[in-house]
Amino acid sequence: MILIVTMFLLVGAMLFSLIRLIIGPTIWDRLLALNLISAKTILLIALYAVYTERPVLLDISLSAGIIGFLTITLFARFIIAGGRSN
């Protein structure tokens, strides 16, 4: 029961992060919101893996974490570099 409530709270927190992603005043606020959504997605997958007792979902959660970290790092480097350069 507690796992289900926690999953619903994570989805609610993801919705608040999505609002910040849409209306964020700066690009850094949007990047932080994207990072929060990525982290909460990883937590949601891990909680679902515990709830359904499927350990293979933990591997998927770990892979999503690595992809999320690399994506946020590359976006930050892209923004710092000033965007596309020809």
N, CA, C and O atoms as CSV, one atom per row, in Angstrom:
chain,resi,resn,atom,element,x,y,z
A,1,MET,N,N,0.821,-1.196,0.000
A,1,MET,CA,C,0.000,0.000,0.000
A,1,MET,C,C,0.864,1.259,0.000
A,1,MET,O,O,0.580,2.227,-0.705
A,2,ILE,N,N,1.935,1.222,0.814
A,2,ILE,CA,C,2.808,2.401,0.878
A,2,ILE,C,C,3.537,2.611,-0.440
A,2,ILE,O,O,3.791,3.752,-0.826
A,3,LEU,N,N,3.881,1.528,-1.140
A,3,LEU,CA,C,4.559,1.671,-2.427
A,3,LEU,C,C,3.652,2.343,-3.455
A,3,LEU,O,O,4.114,3.162,-4.250
A,4,ILE,N,N,2.384,2.006,-3.443
A,4,ILE,CA,C,1.440,2.617,-4.387
A,4,ILE,C,C,1.290,4.107,-4.102
A,4,ILE,O,O,1.282,4.919,-5.027
A,5,VAL,N,N,1.172,4.466,-2.836
A,5,VAL,CA,C,1.057,5.883,-2.464
A,5,VAL,C,C,2.321,6.637,-2.869
A,5,VAL,O,O,2.247,7.759,-3.370
A,6,THR,N,N,3.469,6.022,-2.651
A,6,THR,CA,C,4.732,6.658,-3.023
A,6,THR,C,C,4.827,6.847,-4.533
A,6,THR,O,O,5.317,7.876,-5.000
A,7,MET,N,N,4.360,5.857,-5.302
A,7,MET,CA,C,4.380,6.003,-6.760
A,7,MET,C,C,3.467,7.138,-7.219
A,7,MET,O,O,3.821,7.886,-8.130
A,8,PHE,N,N,2.294,7.273,-6.595
A,8,PHE,CA,C,1.401,8.378,-6.951
A,8,PHE,C,C,2.010,9.729,-6.574
A,8,PHE,O,O,1.867,10.700,-7.317
A,9,LEU,N,N,2.680,9.798,-5.438
A,9,LEU,CA,C,3.341,11.043,-5.052
A,9,LEU,C,C,4.475,11.390,-6.015
A,9,LEU,O,O,4.691,12.561,-6.326
A,10,LEU,N,N,5.191,10.384,-6.481
A,10,LEU,CA,C,6.252,10.644,-7.468
A,10,LEU,C,C,5.678,11.164,-8.775
A,10,LEU,O,O,6.246,12.066,-9.391
A,11,VAL,N,N,4.560,10.604,-9.198
A,11,VAL,CA,C,3.927,11.091,-10.430
A,11,VAL,C,C,3.469,12.536,-10.246
A,11,VAL,O,O,3.607,13.351,-11.159
A,12,GLY,N,N,2.925,12.858,-9.069
A,12,GLY,CA,C,2.542,14.240,-8.786
A,12,GLY,C,C,3.738,15.183,-8.802
A,12,GLY,O,O,3.655,16.290,-9.335
A,13,ALA,N,N,4.834,14.749,-8.223
A,13,ALA,CA,C,6.054,15.563,-8.242
A,13,ALA,C,C,6.583,15.729,-9.665
A,13,ALA,O,O,7.133,16.773,-10.016
A,14,MET,N,N,6.410,14.687,-10.482
A,14,MET,CA,C,6.831,14.793,-11.880
A,14,MET,C,C,5.968,15.809,-12.630
A,14,MET,O,O,6.469,16.516,-13.504
A,15,LEU,N,N,4.702,15.888,-12.303
A,15,LEU,CA,C,3.833,16.880,-12.935
A,15,LEU,C,C,4.257,18.301,-12.558
A,15,LEU,O,O,4.257,19.193,-13.406
A,16,PHE,N,N,4.620,18.514,-11.285
A,16,PHE,CA,C,5.122,19.828,-10.882
A,16,PHE,C,C,6.434,20.155,-11.593
A,16,PHE,O,O,6.667,21.305,-11.965
A,17,SER,N,N,7.276,19.167,-11.780
A,17,SER,CA,C,8.529,19.389,-12.508
A,17,SER,C,C,8.253,19.689,-13.981
A,17,SER,O,O,8.967,20.477,-14.602
A,18,LEU,N,N,7.226,19.066,-14.530
A,18,LEU,CA,C,6.848,19.347,-15.919
A,18,LEU,C,C,6.366,20.784,-16.070
A,18,LEU,O,O,6.649,21.436,-17.076
A,19,ILE,N,N,5.641,21.275,-15.076
A,19,ILE,CA,C,5.207,22.677,-15.112
A,19,ILE,C,C,6.419,23.599,-15.075
A,19,ILE,O,O,6.465,24.596,-15.795
A,20,ARG,N,N,7.402,23.268,-14.237
A,20,ARG,CA,C,8.621,24.073,-14.175
A,20,ARG,C,C,9.389,23.995,-15.494
A,20,ARG,O,O,10.014,24.969,-15.915
A,21,LEU,N,N,9.337,22.839,-16.137
A,21,LEU,CA,C,10.004,22.676,-17.424
A,21,LEU,C,C,9.360,23.575,-18.475
A,21,LEU,O,O,10.054,24.131,-19.325
A,22,ILE,N,N,8.057,23.717,-18.422
A,22,ILE,CA,C,7.353,24.507,-19.422
A,22,ILE,C,C,7.500,26.001,-19.176
A,22,ILE,O,O,7.748,26.757,-20.116
A,23,ILE,N,N,7.349,26.445,-17.912
A,23,ILE,CA,C,7.339,27.885,-17.642
A,23,ILE,C,C,8.623,28.404,-17.021
A,23,ILE,O,O,8.677,29.556,-16.592
A,24,GLY,N,N,9.658,27.575,-16.964
A,24,GLY,CA,C,10.908,28.005,-16.332
A,24,GLY,C,C,11.432,29.285,-16.954
A,24,GLY,O,O,11.524,29.380,-18.178
A,25,PRO,N,N,11.779,30.272,-16.138
A,25,PRO,CA,C,12.210,31.547,-16.722
A,25,PRO,C,C,13.562,31.471,-17.439
A,25,PRO,O,O,13.797,32.227,-18.382
A,26,THR,N,N,14.447,30.579,-17.011
A,26,THR,CA,C,15.747,30.479,-17.676
A,26,THR,C,C,15.937,29.057,-18.200
A,26,THR,O,O,15.218,28.130,-17.829
A,27,ILE,N,N,16.909,28.924,-19.055
A,27,ILE,CA,C,17.215,27.610,-19.616
A,27,ILE,C,C,17.749,26.676,-18.529
A,27,ILE,O,O,17.565,25.462,-18.610
A,28,TRP,N,N,18.408,27.238,-17.515
A,28,TRP,CA,C,18.955,26.413,-16.436
A,28,TRP,C,C,17.841,25.850,-15.560
A,28,TRP,O,O,17.953,24.734,-15.051
A,29,ASP,N,N,16.764,26.622,-15.382
A,29,ASP,CA,C,15.602,26.085,-14.655
A,29,ASP,C,C,14.975,24.933,-15.420
A,29,ASP,O,O,14.558,23.938,-14.829
A,30,ARG,N,N,14.911,25.072,-16.730
A,30,ARG,CA,C,14.350,24.003,-17.553
A,30,ARG,C,C,15.238,22.758,-17.521
A,30,ARG,O,O,14.738,21.634,-17.485
A,31,LEU,N,N,16.542,22.961,-17.534
A,31,LEU,CA,C,17.464,21.831,-17.470
A,31,LEU,C,C,17.376,21.124,-16.118
A,31,LEU,O,O,17.435,19.896,-16.056
A,32,LEU,N,N,17.238,21.883,-15.050
A,32,LEU,CA,C,17.083,21.296,-13.731
A,32,LEU,C,C,15.771,20.505,-13.634
A,32,LEU,O,O,15.735,19.427,-13.041
A,33,ALA,N,N,14.702,21.042,-14.217
A,33,ALA,CA,C,13.424,20.329,-14.221
A,33,ALA,C,C,13.533,19.035,-15.017
A,33,ALA,O,O,12.966,18.016,-14.620
A,34,LEU,N,N,14.248,19.062,-16.124
A,34,LEU,CA,C,14.451,17.845,-16.907
A,34,LEU,C,C,15.237,16.808,-16.116
A,34,LEU,O,O,14.951,15.613,-16.192
A,35,ASN,N,N,16.227,17.265,-15.359
A,35,ASN,CA,C,17.003,16.367,-14.504
A,35,ASN,C,C,16.126,15.774,-13.395
A,35,ASN,O,O,16.250,14.593,-13.072
A,36,LEU,N,N,15.255,16.579,-12.822
A,36,LEU,CA,C,14.334,16.080,-11.792
A,36,LEU,C,C,13.373,15.041,-12.354
A,36,LEU,O,O,13.105,14.028,-11.707
A,37,ILE,N,N,12.858,15.283,-13.542
A,37,ILE,CA,C,11.953,14.320,-14.173
A,37,ILE,C,C,12.690,13.011,-14.442
A,37,ILE,O,O,12.134,11.930,-14.250
A,38,SER,N,N,13.925,13.110,-14.880
A,38,SER,CA,C,14.726,11.916,-15.135
A,38,SER,C,C,14.958,11.124,-13.844
A,38,SER,O,O,14.810,9.902,-13.830
A,39,ALA,N,N,15.317,11.813,-12.770
A,39,ALA,CA,C,15.574,11.139,-11.497
A,39,ALA,C,C,14.299,10.503,-10.937
A,39,ALA,O,O,14.334,9.395,-10.401
A,40,LYS,N,N,13.190,11.203,-11.064
A,40,LYS,CA,C,11.930,10.657,-10.555
A,40,LYS,C,C,11.445,9.485,-11.391
A,40,LYS,O,O,10.801,8.576,-10.868
A,41,THR,N,N,11.743,9.495,-12.665
A,41,THR,CA,C,11.401,8.349,-13.511
A,41,THR,C,C,12.194,7.117,-13.084
A,41,THR,O,O,11.659,6.010,-13.048
A,42,ILE,N,N,13.455,7.313,-12.765
A,42,ILE,CA,C,14.288,6.210,-12.290
A,42,ILE,C,C,13.731,5.655,-10.979
A,42,ILE,O,O,13.642,4.441,-10.797
A,43,LEU,N,N,13.360,6.549,-10.077
A,43,LEU,CA,C,12.776,6.105,-8.814
A,43,LEU,C,C,11.453,5.372,-9.028
A,43,LEU,O,O,11.175,4.377,-8.359
A,44,LEU,N,N,10.649,5.862,-9.952
A,44,LEU,CA,C,9.366,5.224,-10.230
A,44,LEU,C,C,9.551,3.823,-10.790
A,44,LEU,O,O,8.831,2.901,-10.405
A,45,ILE,N,N,10.500,3.654,-11.688
A,45,ILE,CA,C,10.775,2.321,-12.242
A,45,ILE,C,C,11.289,1.384,-11.146
A,45,ILE,O,O,10.904,0.217,-11.089
A,46,ALA,N,N,12.159,1.902,-10.281
A,46,ALA,CA,C,12.698,1.068,-9.202
A,46,ALA,C,C,11.602,0.667,-8.216
A,46,ALA,O,O,11.561,-0.482,-7.775
A,47,LEU,N,N,10.725,1.590,-7.869
A,47,LEU,CA,C,9.620,1.251,-6.975
A,47,LEU,C,C,8.679,0.237,-7.611
A,47,LEU,O,O,8.192,-0.673,-6.940
A,48,TYR,N,N,8.427,0.392,-8.891
A,48,TYR,CA,C,7.564,-0.561,-9.587
A,48,TYR,C,C,8.216,-1.943,-9.634
A,48,TYR,O,O,7.528,-2.960,-9.553
A,49,ALA,N,N,9.533,-1.976,-9.764
A,49,ALA,CA,C,10.249,-3.253,-9.756
A,49,ALA,C,C,10.108,-3.951,-8.409
A,49,ALA,O,O,9.941,-5.169,-8.353
A,50,VAL,N,N,10.174,-3.191,-7.338
A,50,VAL,CA,C,9.998,-3.772,-6.006
A,50,VAL,C,C,8.554,-4.229,-5.816
A,50,VAL,O,O,8.299,-5.292,-5.251
A,51,TYR,N,N,7.622,-3.422,-6.290
A,51,TYR,CA,C,6.200,-3.741,-6.126
A,51,TYR,C,C,5.803,-5.013,-6.873
A,51,TYR,O,O,5.052,-5.837,-6.350
A,52,THR,N,N,6.311,-5.172,-8.102
A,52,THR,CA,C,5.960,-6.345,-8.908
A,52,THR,C,C,6.935,-7.497,-8.735
A,52,THR,O,O,6.736,-8.570,-9.303
A,53,GLU,N,N,7.993,-7.283,-7.953
A,53,GLU,CA,C,9.023,-8.293,-7.710
A,53,GLU,C,C,9.669,-8.785,-9.009
A,53,GLU,O,O,9.850,-9.985,-9.216
A,54,ARG,N,N,10.007,-7.838,-9.870
A,54,ARG,CA,C,10.721,-8.120,-11.116
A,54,ARG,C,C,12.092,-7.436,-11.064
A,54,ARG,O,O,12.189,-6.233,-11.304
A,55,PRO,N,N,13.125,-8.176,-10.759
A,55,PRO,CA,C,14.451,-7.540,-10.645
A,55,PRO,C,C,15.018,-7.033,-11.969
A,55,PRO,O,O,15.933,-6.209,-11.969
A,56,VAL,N,N,14.488,-7.513,-13.098
A,56,VAL,CA,C,15.002,-7.042,-14.383
A,56,VAL,C,C,14.694,-5.553,-14.586
A,56,VAL,O,O,15.407,-4.866,-15.317
A,57,LEU,N,N,13.641,-5.060,-13.945
A,57,LEU,CA,C,13.314,-3.639,-14.059
A,57,LEU,C,C,14.350,-2.763,-13.362
A,57,LEU,O,O,14.503,-1.592,-13.712
A,58,LEU,N,N,15.057,-3.307,-12.392
A,58,LEU,CA,C,16.122,-2.540,-11.752
A,58,LEU,C,C,17.279,-2.295,-12.719
A,58,LEU,O,O,17.926,-1.249,-12.662
A,59,ASP,N,N,17.539,-3.251,-13.600
A,59,ASP,CA,C,18.553,-3.041,-14.634
A,59,ASP,C,C,18.112,-1.946,-15.605
A,59,ASP,O,O,18.921,-1.128,-16.044
A,60,ILE,N,N,16.842,-1.943,-15.929
A,60,ILE,CA,C,16.306,-0.902,-16.811
A,60,ILE,C,C,16.406,0.459,-16.124
A,60,ILE,O,O,16.727,1.460,-16.764
A,61,SER,N,N,16.132,0.492,-14.826
A,61,SER,CA,C,16.243,1.734,-14.063
A,61,SER,C,C,17.680,2.241,-14.049
A,61,SER,O,O,17.919,3.441,-14.180
A,62,LEU,N,N,18.629,1.337,-13.892
A,62,LEU,CA,C,20.036,1.718,-13.907
A,62,LEU,C,C,20.446,2.257,-15.275
A,62,LEU,O,O,21.179,3.243,-15.365
A,63,SER,N,N,19.977,1.615,-16.324
A,63,SER,CA,C,20.269,2.095,-17.684
A,63,SER,C,C,19.655,3.462,-17.928
A,63,SER,O,O,20.281,4.324,-18.545
A,64,ALA,N,N,18.434,3.667,-17.448
A,64,ALA,CA,C,17.800,4.978,-17.595
A,64,ALA,C,C,18.572,6.045,-16.834
A,64,ALA,O,O,18.664,7.186,-17.285
A,65,GLY,N,N,19.124,5.683,-15.691
A,65,GLY,CA,C,19.929,6.635,-14.928
A,65,GLY,C,C,21.185,7.055,-15.665
A,65,GLY,O,O,21.547,8.232,-15.671
A,66,ILE,N,N,21.844,6.100,-16.280
A,66,ILE,CA,C,23.055,6.419,-17.041
A,66,ILE,C,C,22.721,7.299,-18.238
A,66,ILE,O,O,23.417,8.276,-18.512
A,67,ILE,N,N,21.658,6.949,-18.945
A,67,ILE,CA,C,21.248,7.748,-20.109
A,67,ILE,C,C,20.829,9.149,-19.677
A,67,ILE,O,O,21.163,10.128,-20.345
A,68,GLY,N,N,20.096,9.253,-18.560
A,68,GLY,CA,C,19.682,10.563,-18.061
A,68,GLY,C,C,20.870,11.425,-17.671
A,68,GLY,O,O,20.895,12.620,-17.967
A,69,PHE,N,N,21.852,10.831,-17.009
A,69,PHE,CA,C,23.045,11.584,-16.622
A,69,PHE,C,C,23.793,12.094,-17.842
A,69,PHE,O,O,24.192,13.257,-17.894
A,70,LEU,N,N,23.982,11.225,-18.818
A,70,LEU,CA,C,24.693,11.643,-20.028
A,70,LEU,C,C,23.930,12.718,-20.795
A,70,LEU,O,O,24.534,13.648,-21.329
A,71,THR,N,N,22.624,12.595,-20.849
A,71,THR,CA,C,21.810,13.578,-21.561
A,71,THR,C,C,21.904,14.949,-20.904
A,71,THR,O,O,22.100,15.953,-21.588
A,72,ILE,N,N,21.767,14.995,-19.599
A,72,ILE,CA,C,21.830,16.275,-18.896
A,72,ILE,C,C,23.224,16.887,-19.027
A,72,ILE,O,O,23.358,18.099,-19.194
A,73,THR,N,N,24.252,16.057,-18.951
A,73,THR,CA,C,25.620,16.561,-19.097
A,73,THR,C,C,25.852,17.143,-20.489
A,73,THR,O,O,26.453,18.208,-20.631
A,74,LEU,N,N,25.377,16.444,-21.506
A,74,LEU,CA,C,25.556,16.948,-22.873
A,74,LEU,C,C,24.744,18.213,-23.125
A,74,LEU,O,O,25.221,19.127,-23.796
A,75,PHE,N,N,23.529,18.277,-22.599
A,75,PHE,CA,C,22.734,19.502,-22.739
A,75,PHE,C,C,23.425,20.678,-22.063
A,75,PHE,O,O,23.444,21.778,-22.614
A,76,ALA,N,N,23.990,20.466,-20.881
A,76,ALA,CA,C,24.675,21.544,-20.166
A,76,ALA,C,C,25.898,22.020,-20.943
A,76,ALA,O,O,26.151,23.221,-21.043
A,77,ARG,N,N,26.649,21.078,-21.488
A,77,ARG,CA,C,27.824,21.473,-22.285
A,77,ARG,C,C,27.404,22.228,-23.540
A,77,ARG,O,O,28.076,23.172,-23.956
A,78,PHE,N,N,26.293,21.813,-24.141
A,78,PHE,CA,C,25.771,22.479,-25.335
A,78,PHE,C,C,25.350,23.911,-25.012
A,78,PHE,O,O,25.611,24.829,-25.790
A,79,ILE,N,N,24.700,24.099,-23.865
A,79,ILE,CA,C,24.253,25.436,-23.485
A,79,ILE,C,C,25.436,26.322,-23.146
A,79,ILE,O,O,25.470,27.488,-23.538
A,80,ILE,N,N,26.406,25.781,-22.423
A,80,ILE,CA,C,27.586,26.570,-22.066
A,80,ILE,C,C,28.366,26.975,-23.313
A,80,ILE,O,O,28.912,28.077,-23.369
A,81,ALA,N,N,28.423,26.102,-24.306
A,81,ALA,CA,C,29.150,26.403,-25.542
A,81,ALA,C,C,28.434,27.456,-26.387
A,81,ALA,O,O,29.015,27.986,-27.334
A,82,GLY,N,N,27.201,27.758,-26.062
A,82,GLY,CA,C,26.490,28.801,-26.797
A,82,GLY,C,C,25.641,28.269,-27.935
A,82,GLY,O,O,25.258,29.035,-28.820
A,83,GLY,N,N,25.345,27.017,-27.937
A,83,GLY,CA,C,24.496,26.452,-28.989
A,83,GLY,C,C,25.298,25.913,-30.141
A,83,GLY,O,O,26.483,25.603,-30.016
A,84,ARG,N,N,24.632,25.807,-31.257
A,84,ARG,CA,C,25.292,25.257,-32.452
A,84,ARG,C,C,26.315,26.212,-33.003
A,84,ARG,O,O,26.087,27.420,-33.065
A,85,SER,N,N,27.431,25.674,-33.398
A,85,SER,CA,C,28.435,26.494,-34.081
A,85,SER,C,C,28.730,25.869,-35.430
A,85,SER,O,O,28.903,24.655,-35.534
A,86,ASN,N,N,28.786,26.675,-36.438
A,86,ASN,CA,C,29.018,26.171,-37.801
A,86,ASN,C,C,30.448,26.255,-38.190
A,86,ASN,O,O,30.808,25.872,-39.303
